[in-house]
Amino acid sequence: MTVQTALRLGSKLLEEGSVPSPRLTAEVLLCQVLACERSYLYSHPEQELGEQFSNEYELYLHRRLRGEPTQYIIGRQEFYGREFLVNRNVLIPRPETEHVVESAISYYSGSGRILDVGCGSGAIAVTLSLELNTEVWATDISQAALETAKENARRLGVRVHFVECDLTEAFCDHSFTMVVSNPPYVSLDDKPRLQPEVRDYEPPVALYAGKSGLEVYRRLLADASRVLRPAGVLVLELGFGWTESVKAMLDTRWNDIRVIADLAGLPRVLVAVLKP
């Protein structure tokens, strides 16, 4: 089977299986098999794959047809212009979460430590360390997720301090000038309505926040007010439909509360400042 034939057959198989972007997915999977760039596929259409590569490609196609996200199959995802390793121990970084990074950069005072709560793959923490060249700490309750985050920091050449703990429990009062987080915010009641790629493959501990979907927000806001210094900044990703509920949790200790929309115009990031 040639490269050209593999792409044609793979695209057809994925399209018949109702996989989104079947041609692109076939290209990405074949690039993973051949360890090449997409341009190589079109400059070498007549290259024979051979039995080993053909079998590996077929395996990848069937994994995708069963619902496994492409990012987990190839083991990586781009975020803020950089490649991060991902696996089933961490959420796949979404483009929407880049708004959290942009907001943090915009509101960072220029000094002091940053804490990323529930860091997963480390995409936010590592990116902020690279972009701001400042001291960043990151927590996660999952040891397996932290191992992935540590490897991403190592590969991208930054030092981030990783701590295994629940939210911010490992830290003393008034330790940080900024707290950022993309916390779990899916209600357990919404689990049946999630896309199979999310529901069946991404880690539940990073997705679900109790029956209401707001439990982690509630705990995190209390924690943030403790570990932030006076005039410290909180930057949170907002789940769909949670804007008013999360804002209502902010008591009189907070001011300068702002909600930032994503490119689709949906509320995506909440920023709040702890009163001096």
MONOR-V617462 format. One record per residue. RES is the residue in one letter. SS is DSSP state (a for helix, b for strand, c for the rest). PHI is phi in degrees with one decimal (* if undefined). NEAR is the number of other C-alpha atoms within 12 Angstrom. Layout:
[[RES | SS | PHI | NEAR] [RES | SS | PHI | NEAR]]
//
This chain:
[[M | c | * | 22] [T | b | -87.7 | 23] [V | a | -57.7 | 33] [Q | a | -60.3 | 24] [T | a | -65.8 | 23] [A | a | -60.6 | 36] [L | a | -65.6 | 36] [R | a | -64.7 | 23] [L | a | -67.6 | 24] [G | a | -63.8 | 36] [S | a | -62.2 | 31] [K | a | -64.3 | 23] [L | a | -62.4 | 25] [L | a | -69.1 | 32] [E | a | -63.5 | 22] [E | a | -65.0 | 16] [G | c | -89.2 | 19] [S | c | 60.8 | 17] [V | c | -81.1 | 29] [P | c | -60.1 | 21] [S | c | 48.1 | 20] [P | a | -61.7 | 26] [R | a | -65.9 | 26] [L | a | -61.2 | 22] [T | a | -62.3 | 35] [A | a | -61.1 | 40] [E | a | -64.0 | 37] [V | a | -62.4 | 35] [L | a | -67.1 | 42] [L | a | -69.1 | 43] [C | a | -61.1 | 28] [Q | a | -62.8 | 28] [V | a | -62.5 | 30] [L | a | -89.9 | 26] [A | c | 53.5 | 17] [C | c | -136.9 | 18] [E | c | -85.8 | 17] [R | a | -60.9 | 24] [S | a | -60.1 | 15] [Y | a | -63.8 | 20] [L | a | -61.4 | 31] [Y | a | -92.9 | 20] [S | a | -91.0 | 13] [H | c | -134.9 | 19] [P | c | -66.2 | 21] [E | c | -94.8 | 17] [Q | c | -64.5 | 20] [E | b | -79.2 | 18] [L | c | -79.2 | 26] [G | a | 83.3 | 17] [E | a | -64.6 | 13] [Q | a | -62.4 | 14] [F | a | -67.6 | 24] [S | a | -62.5 | 26] [N | a | -65.9 | 17] [E | a | -65.5 | 23] [Y | a | -62.6 | 36] [E | a | -62.0 | 27] [L | a | -61.5 | 23] [Y | a | -62.1 | 34] [L | a | -60.1 | 40] [H | a | -72.5 | 24] [R | a | -62.8 | 26] [R | a | -67.5 | 35] [L | a | -63.3 | 29] [R | c | -77.0 | 20] [G | c | 111.7 | 26] [E | c | -65.2 | 28] [P | c | -60.0 | 35] [T | a | -55.5 | 37] [Q | a | -61.5 | 34] [Y | a | -73.3 | 30] [I | a | -66.0 | 34] [I | a | -90.5 | 35] [G | c | 80.5 | 27] [R | b | -159.5 | 28] [Q | b | -153.9 | 29] [E | b | -80.4 | 23] [F | b | -147.2 | 30] [Y | c | 52.7 | 25] [G | c | 80.8 | 15] [R | b | -128.9 | 24] [E | b | -94.2 | 25] [F | b | -115.4 | 37] [L | b | -72.6 | 36] [V | c | -135.9 | 38] [N | c | -155.3 | 32] [R | c | -74.0 | 32] [N | c | -88.0 | 30] [V | c | -135.5 | 41] [L | c | -65.1 | 44] [I | c | -77.5 | 42] [P | c | -60.1 | 36] [R | c | -101.7 | 25] [P | a | -57.4 | 23] [E | a | -61.4 | 29] [T | a | -71.7 | 38] [E | a | -61.6 | 33] [H | a | -66.9 | 36] [V | a | -64.3 | 42] [V | a | -61.4 | 43] [E | a | -61.3 | 29] [S | a | -67.2 | 34] [A | a | -61.6 | 40] [I | a | -61.7 | 31] [S | a | -65.0 | 19] [Y | a | -98.3 | 28] [Y | c | -69.1 | 33] [S | c | -76.2 | 20] [G | c | 105.4 | 19] [S | c | -150.4 | 17] [G | c | 96.5 | 25] [R | c | -88.1 | 32] [I | b | -113.7 | 46] [L | b | -120.2 | 49] [D | b | -101.7 | 47] [V | b | -97.9 | 51] [G | c | 72.8 | 45] [C | c | -74.6 | 52] [G | c | 57.2 | 48] [S | c | -69.2 | 47] [G | c | 87.0 | 55] [A | a | -58.3 | 51] [I | a | -70.0 | 53] [A | a | -61.3 | 52] [V | a | -64.9 | 43] [T | a | -63.7 | 42] [L | a | -65.3 | 40] [S | a | -61.7 | 31] [L | a | -70.3 | 26] [E | a | -76.8 | 25] [L | a | -105.2 | 26] [N | c | 51.8 | 22] [T | c | -133.2 | 28] [E | c | -79.0 | 29] [V | b | -123.8 | 37] [W | b | -114.4 | 43] [A | b | -147.0 | 49] [T | b | -122.8 | 41] [D | b | -157.7 | 40] [I | c | -80.2 | 29] [S | c | -100.2 | 30] [Q | a | -63.4 | 23] [A | a | -64.3 | 26] [A | a | -64.1 | 36] [L | a | -62.6 | 36] [E | a | -62.5 | 28] [T | a | -65.5 | 32] [A | a | -62.3 | 44] [K | a | -61.6 | 35] [E | a | -66.8 | 27] [N | a | -65.6 | 38] [A | a | -63.0 | 34] [R | a | -63.0 | 19] [R | a | -63.9 | 18] [L | c | -95.1 | 24] [G | c | 74.5 | 16] [V | c | -127.0 | 28] [R | c | -104.9 | 26] [V | c | -119.6 | 36] [H | b | -89.1 | 28] [F | b | -104.6 | 39] [V | b | -133.1 | 32] [E | b | -86.4 | 27] [C | c | -167.3 | 21] [D | c | -86.7 | 24] [L | c | 52.2 | 37] [T | c | -116.3 | 38] [E | c | -62.5 | 24] [A | c | -81.8 | 22] [F | c | -115.4 | 23] [C | c | -78.0 | 15] [D | c | -61.9 | 18] [H | c | 56.8 | 26] [S | c | -92.8 | 27] [F | b | -134.6 | 37] [T | b | -94.0 | 37] [M | b | -149.4 | 47] [V | b | -121.1 | 55] [V | b | -122.5 | 54] [S | b | -165.9 | 48] [N | c | -114.8 | 46] [P | c | -82.3 | 42] [P | c | -60.8 | 41] [Y | c | -146.5 | 37] [V | b | -95.2 | 33] [S | c | -71.6 | 29] [L | a | -60.8 | 22] [D | a | -66.7 | 15] [D | a | -88.5 | 20] [K | a | -53.3 | 24] [P | a | -64.6 | 14] [R | a | -92.4 | 14] [L | c | -70.8 | 19] [Q | c | -60.4 | 16] [P | a | -55.6 | 18] [E | a | -60.0 | 28] [V | a | -84.8 | 28] [R | a | -61.4 | 26] [D | c | -94.8 | 19] [Y | c | -128.1 | 30] [E | c | -82.1 | 31] [P | c | -66.3 | 26] [P | a | -57.0 | 26] [V | a | -63.0 | 30] [A | a | -94.6 | 37] [L | a | -103.5 | 34] [Y | b | -97.0 | 29] [A | c | -129.9 | 26] [G | c | 73.7 | 23] [K | c | -67.3 | 17] [S | c | -87.6 | 23] [G | c | 85.6 | 29] [L | c | -113.1 | 32] [E | a | -59.6 | 25] [V | a | -70.4 | 36] [Y | a | -55.1 | 41] [R | a | -60.7 | 28] [R | a | -69.9 | 25] [L | a | -67.2 | 35] [L | a | -63.8 | 38] [A | a | -66.2 | 26] [D | a | -64.4 | 30] [A | a | -62.9 | 44] [S | a | -66.0 | 37] [R | a | -83.9 | 30] [V | a | -86.9 | 34] [L | b | -78.7 | 37] [R | b | -77.4 | 28] [P | b | -53.1 | 25] [A | b | 70.5 | 27] [G | b | -72.6 | 38] [V | b | -114.4 | 43] [L | b | -109.3 | 49] [V | b | -128.1 | 46] [L | b | -124.6 | 48] [E | b | -77.4 | 44] [L | c | -105.2 | 38] [G | c | -75.1 | 34] [F | c | -59.5 | 24] [G | c | 85.8 | 19] [W | c | -99.4 | 29] [T | a | -55.0 | 28] [E | a | -67.1 | 18] [S | a | -64.4 | 20] [V | a | -71.1 | 36] [K | a | -59.7 | 28] [A | a | -67.9 | 17] [M | a | -79.6 | 25] [L | c | -79.5 | 30] [D | c | -89.1 | 18] [T | c | -71.6 | 16] [R | c | -74.9 | 24] [W | b | -110.6 | 28] [N | b | -143.8 | 22] [D | b | 49.0 | 22] [I | b | -80.7 | 27] [R | b | -134.8 | 26] [V | b | -118.1 | 27] [I | b | -112.3 | 30] [A | b | -87.5 | 25] [D | c | -88.2 | 24] [L | c | -67.2 | 14] [A | c | -86.7 | 11] [G | c | 83.6 | 13] [L | c | -89.8 | 20] [P | b | -58.7 | 28] [R | b | -124.8 | 34] [V | b | -132.6 | 38] [L | b | -109.1 | 44] [V | b | -119.7 | 41] [A | b | -142.4 | 38] [V | b | -114.0 | 34] [L | b | -72.5 | 32] [K | c | -62.1 | 21] [P | c | -60.2 | 17]]
//
